[in-house]
Amino acid sequence: MYQRTGVGPGSDEDTPRRAPVRDTEELTEATYGPCKVACEDDVLARYGERATIVRPGKVAGPFDTADSVVYWVRRAARGGRVALPADPAQPVQIIDSRDPARLVVQLLVDDRPGTFHAVGPAEPTTRGWARSASLVLNPRSGDPQRRLKEPE
């Protein structure tokens, strides 16, 4: 959703966004964020200053079918080598799925328009937690192999 340069801890709702993309049927790393931008632009075009937009961070929790956060823990429990994020120091702000749900309801009840980040703690954890969880659950595997590409 955001331009790659200038994004980091402390970024806020005014951080520059990527250009919108509307002419794709496939969601990839290159199109997902720009499609979100297009959706936000459409909401703003329709509702103007009355629009309420919530931008959640990395969501995990009950009924999380994406399984993107707990994948590493479950994979480590199975044993063997585990592919981990390339940069264990990369920050990530995980938020329980119930928290943004409550936030959205409250914003609508309070009739509070605007754009809001719904992210985890102010001090984000790092992707290194996946390595630590892997070692705790599967200590015989030694240092898990990191095979994923560096973030763009």
N, C-alpha and C positions, 0 to 999 in steps of 0.2 A: 504494500500500500504506500509506503514512504519511499522517497528517493534514497538511494543507498548512502550517499554522502551526508554527513551531518546527523545521522541517526545514532542514538546511544542513550545511556542512562541520562535521565533528566529531560529527554525529548517530551514535548507536550503536544496538545491537540493542534497547534499551529505549525508543526513540523511539515516541511514541504512534501507533498504527495507526488506519486508518479502520475504520468498522463493516463487518462481513462482509456479502457479498451472495452468495446462493445461488440466487436465483430468476430468473436471466437466461440466455438462450441466446446473447446477443450481447456480444462483448467490444468495449468502447469505452474512451475515456479515462476515462469516469466509472465503468465497471464492472471494468476490468482489475485495478486494485489491490485493491479490495474482494473480488474473487474469489480473489486470492492470499491475502488474510487468511483467508477461509473455508477454503481448503485447509490453511493452517497450523493453524487451529483444529481441523480434522478430524484431522490428524496428531497433534496434541497430545492430543486426546480419546482416540485409539486407543492411542498409545504412551506417553503421560505423560512422566515424567522421562527415559525412554529415547530420546525423539525427537531426531533430528538434523535441523536445518533450516538450509539455506544460502540466503542472499539475495544473489545476484550483482548487480553493478552493470550497466553497459551492456556487454554481451558482444559480442565480435567475434572473428573468426578463421576458420580453415578450416571449410568446410561451413556457413557462416553464410548461411542462405537468406533471412533477413530483410533483409539488405543495408542496414540502417539506418545503420551507421556509415560505410561506404565509399561510400554513395550520392553524397554531395556531391563526392567526388574524381572518381568516374566521370562524374558529370553535368558537372562543370567541364571535363573532358577533351573532351567533345563540343562545347564552345563555346556561346556565347550567354549569356543571362541565367540566373542560378542563384538559386533560392529558398533562403534560408538561415534558420536559427533567428532569431527576433526579437531575442533578447538575446545578443550575442556574448560577453558576460562571464559567462553562465550556466555554472557549473562542471559538469563531467561526468567521471566516473571510468570509463574504458574498461578492460576486462580481457580478456585473451586467453582464448578459450574453453577452451584446454587447461589453464589455471590452476585454474578452479573444478572442472574434472573431476578433476584431481589431488587437490585439496583434499577433495572428497567421498569419493574412494576412501580417502585417508589417514584421514579422520575415522571412516569405517566400520571400517577395519582396526584403528585404535586404540580403537574402541568409545568414542568421545567424543561424548556427547549434548550438546545445547545449540543455541542459535541463533547463527549466524555470518554476518557480512557478508563477502562476497567481492567486493571492489572494487579498482579500480586504485590507482595511487600515492597516497600520503598527500596530495601536492600535486596536486589535480586539474587537468587542463587545462580550457580553456574552449571553448565552442562557436565561439569566434572562429577556432579552427584550421580550420574549414570554409571561412571567408572567405579565410584565408591560402592554403590549398590551392587554392582556386578561382582566386585571382589568379596563383599560380605556374603552374598548368596552362593558364590561359586569360588571359594578361595583356592581350590586346586588348579584353577585355570591360569593362575598367575596374572600378569598384567594383560588385560583384555586388548585385543587387537583393535586399532583405530583405522578403519578403512574408508570412512565417508569423506567426501570432498570438502574442501575448505568452503566456508560461506562466501557468496559472491559479493 
